[in-house]
Amino acid sequence: MAAAPTPLINSLFLSLITLQALITFPTQTQSLRPAPSTPPAASIVLTLTLSKTSLPPPKKRTPTQTSDMVEPLRGVRDGYLIPLNLGTPPQPVQLYMDTGSDLTWAPCGNLTFSCIDCDEAGITPAKTFSPSLSATCYRDPCGSRFCSDVHSSDNSLDPCTISGCSLPTLLTSVCPRPCPSFAYTYGGGGAVTGTLTRDTLHVHASGGGVLVPRFCFGCVGSTYREPIGIAGFGRGPLSLPSQLGFGRTGFSHCFLPFKYANSSSLLLVGEASLSYREGMHFTPMLTSPLYPNYYYVGLEAVTVVVGTTTTTVLPTATATSLSLREFDSQGNGGMLMDSGTTYTHLPEPYYSDLLSTLRSAIGYPRAADVETKTGFDLCYRVPVVVAVGFPAVTFRFLNNVSVVVGEESLFYAMAAASNGTVVKCMLMQSMEEEGEEGPAGVFGSFQQQNLEVVYDLGNQRIGFRGMDCASAAPPPRPRGLGGRK
């Protein structure tokens, strides 16, 4: 078994929502040259930018993996982007942050990259990475651990066999052939094909920067409805935190609301993400034997408070549904934490019970035409002058951890106000079960707005704290520090 990677830096800070990266080194700085033998004592701030053009139709995603670092995330479509730089000389790429997958990949090829059905979905492909323009880019060998992982093989000889290596070279582990092309699919229906590639990852700082040599990622030439690269934040070896050396430490994020389309949210990776925070409450991080690289929590109840009346939906397993609280004997069930899924998904009959409770509590006229057009189940015409018009929903996780989801993280204004009213739709969906495999529910990014979430990997727990994420957002980054301008 390969040894765990040595942390390049002790902590990583990432800001979500603008194209900015601010990295400060409290002691010494390092220019963009090969890293020295001793890791720098540094603080690196990366920003995340919210990418939002128009909301996609409802969809389901299921799993298919003492310094500080912070990188900017920019919002695209319905999520948050991290601007990074790959290659020599560095080329800017933007990757969609996804805690519900492992593989980190970038679109490759100026003229050869293709995205099927992106035009129909109204999605513009991102700028591509060109391997031929990088002096340090090369194919990952077929005998690497990463190659076995991307091909989901328990036998390390399988990829080299597919590549055509002879038996003597297989037995002596000297086959020079590259890792064969891979296909990677996502629960929402997306798919990508490409080659596993190594190159230098550049992390920029205010006083210079650091290099991550031999960073492994997917160089993707063709996709289906996936026009933008993805930074996998799962627990597998291919994920971005794992390759940066933080696979046993942790990370945290604080997503700004979707209305802040051009601002930065904070993402911390490393020791700084685990520092004490008053009001932070932790629930156990569950590990599914079926999908061990993904983050699960146990949901005990969902409550709706209207005045002095509290209605509780108890999501326990039935003969026809998976449990949101725990796994079955095969590892199915639980609630998946997924920043790559916009809407929270609940299984039936609990989702319908929640809809019924909210319908009884909300007195505004329904916008049935918008519901039909968008596929959302609850849309209302709300007077613009109303400050707060909807009840809050509370998710109670194991260890008696309650997460309150207010109106801003439950309902979304679908268009500009007209005639003194605005149409708001609830951005939650039914799990729409397709068999009895995978998670019972998904906690999506829209419901994680204005919520600080800590992934404490060492202690196997996930923390929640409600906060104004705008107050934690990093300042704008000066131009010229990397990323897109």
N, C-alpha and C positions, 0 to 999 in steps of 0.2 A: 504493500500500500504506500502510495506517495506521501511524503511529509506535507503537513499543512504549510501554505505559503507564509513566508516571513513578512510581517507588516512593513510596507514601504514607509508608512507614516502611522502615527498612533490613532489619529482620528480624522474623519472626513466631514466637512460641512458642505451641504448642497442647498442652494436656494432655488425654490421652485417658482417659476413664472416669468422671468425676463431672460434675455440673452446676455447674462452677465456672469463673470467669474471673478471672484476676489479671493486671493490667497495671501495670507500674511505669515511670515516666519518670525517668531518671537526671538530667536537667537541668530542663526546664520541663514543666509539665502543661498540658493543653488541655481546656477544658470542652466539652460537647456542643453545639457550634455549628459553622457552616461552617468548613472547614479554611482556615488562612491561606495566603498565597501561597508561603511557605517551608515544606517538610515538617518536622514536629517531629522533633527527635532524641529517640527514645523506645524503650522496651522494652515490648512488649505480650505478655502471657502469656495464651494461650487454652487451656482444658482440654478434653479429649475424654473423653466418658463411655461406658463399655462398656454397650451395650444388649443384654441377654440375657434372654429369657423361656424359650423352649425352642428347641432346635436344629431347624432346618428339615431336611426330607429332603434327601438328596444332590441337588445340582443343578450344572449347568454354566453358566458365564458366559463370554461372549466379547465382544470390543469391538463396539460398534454404530456421549474427548478427554481511621548505623550504630547501628539500633534493633532491637528484638526484639519480636515479637508472639506471644502465646500465648493460646489459647482452649480451653475445656473440651470434651472429647468424652464423651458418655454412651452406654453400651452399650445397644442396642435390638436385639431378636432376636439376630442373630449378628454384630454389628459395632459401630462406634464413632460416636458422635454429637457434633456441634459445636453448642452453643447460641449463637445469634446473635440480634440484634435488627434488625428492618426497619421502616421507615416513620417518620412523624411524626404523633403521638408514637410511640415505638418499641414494636413488638409482638414478643414472644419467639417464636422458631422454633427447631426442632432439626433439623439436617441430618445425614444419614448420610454419613460420609466415604468417598469412592470414588475411588481412583486409576485405576480402569478406565473412567472416563467423563469428559466435559467439562462438560455442562450442570449448572448449579446451579439447583435449583428448590425451591419450597415449596408445600405444600397451601394452596389459597386458597378462601375462602368458608365462612362458619359453617354454613349450612344446605345449600349447594349442592354442597359437595365430596363426591364419591362414590368409593369404592374397591371395585371388583368383586372378589369372591372373597376379600376380607380376612376375613370372618366364618368361612369354611370353613377358612382357614389359621390361625385363632386369633390374628389380628393386630388390635390396636386402632389405628385411625388417630390420627395426632398432632394436636395443636392446630393450627388453621389460621390463615393470615394473611388479614386483611380489607382489601383495597385501598380500599374506601369509607371506612375509618376513618383513612386516612393522607392528610395534606394535600400530600405530596410525591410521590405515586404517579402514574405515567402510563405509557401504552403505548409500547413502543419503536417508532420509525418504520420503515416498510417499507424505506427506503433505507439502513439502518444495516448495518455490517459484521456485527454480531451476528445480525441477521435473516437475512442470507445464510447465515451459518454454521449456525444451527439448522435451516435448510431444506436444508442440504447442497447449496447452489447455487453453481456457478462463475460464474454470470452475476448480477451485482448487481441487474439490472433484473427478474429473475424474481419476487421477493416483491412488488414494487410492481405488477407486471402482474397477479398473482393478486389483489391488493387492489383492482383496478379503476382504476388510475391511467391517465390519458390519455397518448397518445404525447408531446405537447409537455411535460407535466410530467415524464415519464420522462427525456426527453432533457436537460432542464434541472435535473434532480434536485431539484425543488421540490414533489413530491407529498406532501401532508400526511397521507396515510392511514397507519394503524398497520400494523405487521407482522402478517401473517395468522396464524391459529392453527396450531400445530405438533403433530406426533406424534413421540414419542421412545421408542425401544424398547431393551430390555436383553437381553443374551444369555441370562439366566436365565429369560426368558419374560415379564418385566414390561414394562409399557408405560404411558406417560402422555400426556395431551393438555392443552394450555393455551395461554396467550398470553405472549409475551415482554414483560417489564415492567421499568420502571426505578423505583428508589426509593432512599432513603438507608439505607445499612448502618451500624449503630452498633457500634463496637468499644469495649468498656468497659475502664476502667483504674482502678487504685486511687485516683488523684488526679483523675479526671474521665473523659476518653475522647476518641476521635477519630471523625470522620464520614467515610464514603466516599460522596459524593454520586453520584447517577445510576448506582448499581450495577445491573447487568443480570442478571435471573434469570427463570426460568419460573414464571409464576403458574398453577399446575396445578389444574384443577377436577375432573378425572376420571382415575383410574388403574386398572390391572389388577395386583393383588397388590403394589402399592407404596404403603403407607399413610403413609410417612415421607419427608420431603423429602431431597434428595441434594445434597451439596456436591461437585461434580466437581473432582478434583485432577489431571486430565489436562493435556496440553500445549497444548490449543486455547485460543482467545481467550476463550471463555465460562467457563473454569474459574475457581475462586476464587483460586488463586495468581496467575493471569495478570491478573485484574482488580485485584488488590491491588498489581500492579507487580512481582511476584516470578517472572514466567514465565521469566526468564533467570538466576535466582539458584538457588533450590532450597529444599528443605524436608527435614525428617527426623522420624521418629516412633519411639516405643518403646512397643509395645503391652503392657500388663499382661496376664497370663493371664486366661482367662475366669472363673476362680474369684473374681477381684476385681471383682464386678459393680457395686460402688458406690464405686470409687476412680478416681482420675484418672491418665491416661497422658500422657506428654509429647509434644507436637507442636510443632516449631520450624519457622518459615517465614522465610526471608531469610538474611542473612549469618551469623547465629549458628548456623544449622544446618550450616554448612560449616566451622566452626572445627575445629582439629586435635584428633583423638581418638586416643590410643594404642590400638593393636590394631584399628583400622578398616582393612578391606581392600576395595579397589574392583574391580569388574568393569565392563567396558564397557556403556554403555547403548545398546542396539541400536534403530535406527529402521526400522520397516517402511514401505516405500513404499505399502503397502495401508492401513495404519492408523498414520499418522505421529504422531498425538496421544497415543499410549499408550506405556507403558514396558515394554521387553522386555530380558531378559538371555539369555545363551547358557548352557545347561546341558550340561556335558560328561559327568557321571557321577553315579550315586547309589550309595552304598556302605552296607553294613550290617556292623557289627563285633560278633561274638559270641566273647568270650574272645580267643583268638589267631587266630581265623579272620576274614578280611575277604572279603566277597562284593561284587563290583562289577557294577552294571547299567549298560551303556554305551548311552545313548540316541542312537544314530546313525540317520539316515534309512534307510528301506527303500523298496522299490517301492510299498508301500501305506501309508506313514506319512510325516508331516512331520518335519523335523529340529527337535529342541529346541535345537540349537546355533546355527543360522543360518536365514536365510530362503531360500526358493526364488526363482526369477526373477520371480514375481508378488508377492512380499512375504509369503507364508504361512510359518508356522513360528515358531520361537523360543518362549521362555517368558515369558508375560505376568505382570507384577507387578500384583496386583489386590487392594486392601484391601476391595473390595466383594464378593469371593468368599470364603466361609468356608474351604472345603477346597481343598487343593492337588490339581490334576488332572494325571495323567500319561497319555500315549497308550499304546495297545497296540503291541507286546507287553510293553513295559517295566513297565507297571503290574502285569500278571500275574506277571512275573518277580520284582518286589519282593514281592508277596503270597506267592509260593512261598518266597522266602528267609525272610520273617518267620514263616511257618507252621512252617518247619523249626527256627527258633531259639526259638520260644515254646512252653513246655511246659504251660501252663495249659489247662484244659478250655474248649472253644469254647462260646459261648452262641448256638447256632444259632437259637433262638427269637427272640432279640433281633435277630439279623442279618436274619431274615425280616421282622420287624416294622418295622425302621428303614431297611433298604436298604443298610446298611453291610456291608462284605465281611469284616472281621475283628473279632469281638467275643469277649471272654474273661471268665471268672469268676475274679477275682483275690482272694486272701486280703487282708483289710484290713490285716493286720500287715506285709505286704510293702512295704518302702520303695521299691525300684526293681525292677520286674518285666519290663521290656521293653528290648530293645536300642535304641540310638540310630541314627538314619538321617542320613547326611551328604550334602548336595547340593554338588557341586563345579561352580562356574561358571567361565566364561572368566577367564583371568589367574590360574588356580590359586587361586581364592577358595573356601574351604570353609565351609559353613554347617551346623553340627551341630544337628539337630532332636531334642531329648530327649523323654522319655516324656510330659512335661506338654504338649508341643506336637505330640504325635503321637496319643496316646490320650486319650479323654474318658470320665469316669464318667457313665453314662447315667441313673443313679438313685442314691438313698441305699443304703447298705450293708444287706444282709439276710442273716441267718444267718452272719455273719462274712466274707461275700464281697461284692464289688462288681463290676458288669459294666462293662467298659471297651471302647470301640470305637475303631478307628483312623479318624481323620477325614481320609481321603484317598480319592480316587475316580478311576475310569477316565475318560479324556477323552470316551469314547463318541463317536467321530468321526461328524460329520454332513457328509460331503464333505471336500474337501481345501482348505478356506479357513479363514483365521484363525490363531490361535496353535496351536502343537503341544501346549502345556501351560500351566497357570496356577499361580502360587505364591500361595496364599491367605493370609488373615489369621491363621488358627489356627496355621499353621506359622511365623508371624512374631512370635509371643509371645516375650517376653524376648529380643528381638533389636532392636538399634538399626539402623534402615535410613535411609541418607542418599541423597537424590536430588539429585545435583550436576548441575544442568541446564547450567551454563556449560561444564563440562568433559565433559559427556555420559557420566557414569559413575554407578554405584549402589554404595554402600558398605554393608558388613555388619559388625556387631560384636555378639557375644553379651554380654548383661549382665542384671543384675537390674533390670528396669524399675521395680519398686516403689521402689528406692532413688533413682530419677530423677524419681519422680512429684512434682508440685507440692503444696504444702500446701493444705488446704481453703480455699475462698474464702468470705469473710464474706457473709452474705445482703445483698441490696440492691445488688449490683454488676451486675445484669442476668442474663439467662437465667432458667430456671424455678426456682422454689423447691421 
